[in-house]
Amino acid sequence: MYLSDEEFRDFLQDLREILAPRFANQPAPGRTRRLLSTIVMPS
């Protein structure tokens, strides 16, 4: 994907908004802990 620095910052903010509520989940029956890993680097 091709992004300017500003677009990349916006993209990261979008990800935070999507992920934050899920990271707030506490352990509970039926929930499995999952590790999310991302790698972002200029090519």
SVG drawing of the C-alpha trace seen along z (x, -y; Angstrom):
<svg xmlns="http://www.w3.org/2000/svg" viewBox="-18 -14 30 36">
<polyline fill="none" stroke="black" stroke-width="0.4" points="0.0,0.0 1.2,-3.5 0.7,-6.0 2.1,-9.4 3.3,-9.9 0.0,-11.6 -2.1,-8.8 -0.1,-6.3 -0.7,-8.1 -4.4,-8.1 -4.3,-4.4 -2.7,-3.6 -5.4,-5.7 -8.1,-3.7 -6.5,-0.4 -6.3,-1.7 -10.0,-2.6 -10.9,0.9 -8.7,2.8 -8.9,0.8 -12.3,2.2 -11.2,5.7 -8.0,5.3 -10.1,4.2 -11.8,7.7 -11.0,9.7 -10.5,13.4 -13.8,15.3 -15.2,18.7 -15.2,19.2 -12.5,16.6 -9.1,17.7 -6.1,15.4 -4.8,14.4 -1.6,12.7 -1.8,10.1 1.4,9.2 2.0,6.6 5.0,5.7 5.0,2.5 8.1,1.3 8.9,-0.9 9.9,1.2"/>
</svg>
